[in-house]
Structure formats: structure tokens, C-alpha cells
């Protein structure tokens, strides 16, 4: 069975589950998972883990992300993106690019974000998007996220409804001009980019709608290295998900004890790797065996009260 990590460029119009189903079919295995859902309209990096590498999904989901987002001022929808129903149109002729830059700058850092109603978050056992489709809105708990950087890549004046079917009740705005802006955003996991764009629009006083979204990075996985579903190529090894964790190579006897569920005193391990840093409780390591009798990558170990124990086997 194929095992490893695929960096897939998700096509627009596909759900993340659609991609999983396709990979299952292509590789003939049911053991497939993804790290970090993308909305159907979005494209870009979707990390897919297969076989034994599905154990890395939790680690990969927690990584920081980068997105390229295009939003248009003056339009608001119920989903906060262009796939939803238009609920408000407000001319933005008074808004300048400098106004937008100032507002964007105010969102950089740790901020509190209210998740959108059209999301997969569960409240009292019900998905928010199911409630939203019934016209029910419930209170959502704000989440702390971090916007590390947000820079404008492009700004253009466009017709308000360029490329959009103009609703009859907004036909008066068909020739109205507005700004369309593309940003590059570095952020923490759990950030809703369509909500960020919506909130920027609210702050400049005219609303905004997400027009296009591409995830360009997820942790160390970059869009430039991604593959299409028609050309998956060879998967990356499972340990590539943990490249940010210190490496520790151990002898066969120690590796055998750890693989059998035993703990080993960290001070008893003789490894040149341990000379590179001070050992503290809660340190994690990528564990490798230096003997060919055992798979080279063993798993992830953690130091607890001076004892090293494998917490995730591979």
C-alpha cells in the first residue's frame, strides 16, 4: 500500500473530501486523510496523508498558513465569499487604497475573530452551515488567531458587478466603480480569510466579498512544489511532517525498548545528536535507528521527567 504525504494543488469547485475520495480511488486505499480544509471555491495547497502517514495529520493541521486572497469592496454576501447570496451593496467611491492599507495594518498581530455561520464548526452537535442554510444564526465564540503579515499585491478599479450576475434589486449599481484588492496573508491555523476580508470591508465602511482564494503555503509545504490530481508523483516520507522537530538517532537496543512501549532515561542514551542542545522536559524528537535491522524513522519521542518515550509510532 502506498504511504506518505502528498502536496496537492486543490482545484476550484472541489471539496477537500472530493480530493480525498479521488486519492483513495487513484491509490486503491481507504486510509487517506487531509490536513486543513479548504472551501470548495479555494485552490492551492492541500496536504493529503496516505497509509501510515495519516498519523501525521494532527501535526500538519497545526502549521501556520499563507494565502493569496482577492476581495472586492462594496458587496456583502451571507457566506462572505462570492458563492453566497448578496445581502448588501454599498458604493465605495469614498474609499481610497490608503484607507484600506491602514485598516489592513490594524489587523496584523493577535486578534479575535468570530467564525462565520457558513463553516463546519459544531455548536450543540449541529454544523453551523446547516443552521445557516435554514436561516438560523447562533452566537459564536470568538477565536484568537494571529495575522503575521498582510501585504497588498494588486489593486484595481473595477465595475461593481464585473463577472457577477447582477441581482435585479441592485441593477442601479451595474456601472458603479469599486476597488478590487489582492493580498498575501501569513496567518495562524484556524484563520477564516473570507471573514478577514469581510471585516476589512466593514472597517472601511462599505463591506467586502472574497472573490478568489489560493493557499500558497501550509507549514513547509509550498504551492510551487504541489502536484495535480492527474500527476501525484511520489509521496514525501512521513517524517517530512516533523522537519521542525530536533532529530535524534539511537542505537538498535534503545530503539527496540522504545518501540516496545518502554521508557528510557534520556541520560543513558549515547548519541552525537544530544550534544547539540540542552535537554528539557517536554522536548520532542524525531527518532531514527542507526541499524538497518529496523526502519530508520521510528516515530516521535517526548522527554517526560527525564525519560524518553515514543508518543507516536511510525
N, C-alpha and C positions, 0 to 999 in steps of 0.2 A: 504494500500500500504506500502511496506517495505520502511523504511527511515533510513539512517545512512551512515557510512563510512566503506568501505572495504579496507583492505590492501592485495592486490592480488599480488602473485608472477607470473608475466607475463612469459609465456613460450616463448622460442625462436621460431621464424618463424611467430609469431602473431604480427599484428599491434596493436597499442593502441585502434584503432577503432574496431578491431576484438573483443577485450576484452569487450568493451562497448556493442557491439551487442550481445555477449554471455550473459552478465549480464542482459540485457534487456529481453532476452528470458527466462532466468532462473527465474527471479523475476516477469515477466509479467508486466513491466512498461517501459515507454519511457523516464521517467525523470531520466537519468543517465549521469554523466559526469566524466571526469578524470582530475587529477592534475599532469601535467608534462609528456609530450610524451616520449615514449621510441621507439627507432628504432626497426624494426622487428627482427633483429638478437640478440638484447639485451634481457636479462632476469631481473627478480628482482622486486623490489617494484614499483607497480603502484597503486596509491591511486584512488579509484573509489567511487564517491559520488552518493547516490540514494535518490530520493524524495526531501524532504525539505533540506536535507544536501547538495544539489548541490549549495546552496548559499555559501558554504564554499570553493568552488573550487579555487576562486581567492586567498584566504588566503593561501591555501595549496600549490599552484603553486609557491608562492614566497619563500618557505623554502629552506634552504641550502640542498645539496645532498652529498651522499657518493657513490663511485663506486669502484668496483674491475675490473680492465682492464688488459687484456693481449695483448701485441703488439709484433710484430716481426720486427727486423731490416732488412734493405736491400731490402724491397719491398715497392713500392708505387702504390696505385690504384686511380682511378678517384673519388671514393666515400670516400676514406681514411679508408675504412674497407675492410674486405675480401670478401664482397658481390660484390665489383666493379670489373672493368676491370683493369688488371695490366698495368701500363703505364711506369714503370721503375724498373729495378733491378740493384742493385749496391752492390757488395760484402762488407761485414762489418768486415772482418778479422782484420782490424787495430783498431777496436773499442773495448775498454775494459769496464767492468762494472763500473769502476771508472769514465770513461768518461761520461757514462750515468748518474751516480749519480750526477755529477757536473752540467750537463745540467738540470736535473730534479730540482735540488735545485734553479736554476736560474729562474724557472717558478713560484716559490712559492711567493705569495703576490698578489697585484693588477696588472693585466696585460691586454694588449689589444689583443683581439682575433678576427680574421677575420672569420665570419661564412662560412662553406663550401658551395659550389654550390649545392650539394645534401642535401638540407634542405628545410623545409616548409616555410621559410621566404618569404614574398611577396615583390617584387620590381616592382613598376609601375603596380600593380594589377596582377602580374604573380608570381606563385610559382617558387622558384629557381630550384627545382628539375625538373620541366617541361622544363625549359630553358636548364638545364644541359643535359637532355636526347636528346635534339636537337643539342647538341654540341655547345651551346651558353654560353659564360662566361661573366658575367657582374661584374662591380665593386661593392663590398660590403663594407658597413660602418663598421669599426672595433667596437667591443663592449668591454666595460670594465667588466671584470669578476675577481673573486678572487679565487686563489688556496690557501686554508688554510694549506693544508698538502698533501704531496705525498711521500709515502714510498714504497720501493721495498719489495715485499713479496717473490718473487722467480725469479731466473734467471737460464736459462739452455741453453746449446748449442744444436741446432737442425739443421737438414738439411733445406736448404733454402725453399724447396717446400714440406716439410713433411706435409701430409694431404691436399695438394693443387694440383689440376691438373696443371701440368707444361705446360705452353704455348710453342708451337713449337719453337718460336723465342728466348726462354730463356732456351732451353734444355741443354745448356752448363753449366748451374748453378745447375743442378738437384742434384749434390752431394756436392755442396758448403755448408759450415757451416755458421751459423749466431746465434745471440743471441735472445732468446725469453724471455720477461720480463713481470712479473705480478706486478702491482702497486695497492695500495689502495689510493684513492684520495678523499679528502674532499674539496668541492668547492661550489661556489655560484650558484644560479639558472642561467640558460642560458648558462652554460659551455658545449661546444661540446668536449667530451672526445676523439673522433676519431681525431679531429683537434689537440688537445693537443698532442696525440701520434705522429701524423704526424709531428708536429712542433718540437717535441723532436728528431725525426729521421732526420729532416732536419738540426738541430743544430749539431748533431754528424757526419753529412756528408754523410749519406747513405740512408736516408728515413726510414719510418716505416709504418706498416699497423696494424690496430686494428684487432685482431683475435677473441676476446671474450669480452663481457661486461656484468656486473651484477650490477644493482643498489642495494646497500646494505642498504641505508638509504635515507629517504626523510623527513626532519624535525625530528619529534619524532617517525616516523614510521620505524620499523626495519625489515629486511629480516627474522629474527628469529621468528617474530610474524606474518608473512604473511601466507595467505591461498591460496590454489589452486582453480581453477575454478570448480573443481569437489567436493570441500568441502569448500564452502564460510563461513560457520558458521554464527554466529550472528554479525550484524554490530556494529561498535562503534558509540556512540551517536555523534550528530553534534558538540557539544561543545568541543569534543576532538581535533578538529582542532584549537582551540583557547586556548589551555592549557598554552601557553606562555604569555597570557594577564591576568592582575590582575582581580580577582573575586570581584564582588560587589553584595551583597544580599540586596534587598529593600523590603519595605512594599507593601501590595496589592494596596493601593491608589496611591502611586507613580508609581508602575508598570502599573496601568491602564492608567494613564496620558501619560506615555511614549509610551505604545502600541497604544494609540490613536493619536500619532504623536506630542504630546506636548513636550515642553522643560521644564525642572525642574532645578531650581537653585541648584547647587551641595552642597552649604552650608546648604540648607534646608533638606537634606537627612540625616536621622539618621541611621547609620549603623556601626556596630563594625569594618567592613572591612576598613572604611575610616581612622581609627586610625593607620593603618599600614604604610601609606605613605603620602607624600605631594601631593596635587592636583595641577596640572598644566594644562594649555590649551593644547588640543590635546591628553590628556590622554585617552586611550581606556580601557573599562571594559567588562568582561563577566558578563552580568546581569542575576540575578536569583531572583525569587519572593519567599518569605518565607511563602506564603499562598497556601494551597492545591487547592484553587479555580482557580488557574492559573497555566499553565505549568511552571515548575520550571525554565527551561532555557528560557529566553526571547529573547536574541539576543546580539548584540554588541552595546555598547553605547560609545559616544565620548563627551568630555568636550570642549565646544566652548564658549569663553567669559564668563566663569563661569556657563554656562548652560549645563546640561546633556541631550543628545538627542540620541534616538536609530537610528543608521545608517544602521543596518542590522537586520531585524526581522526574528525570527525563530518560 
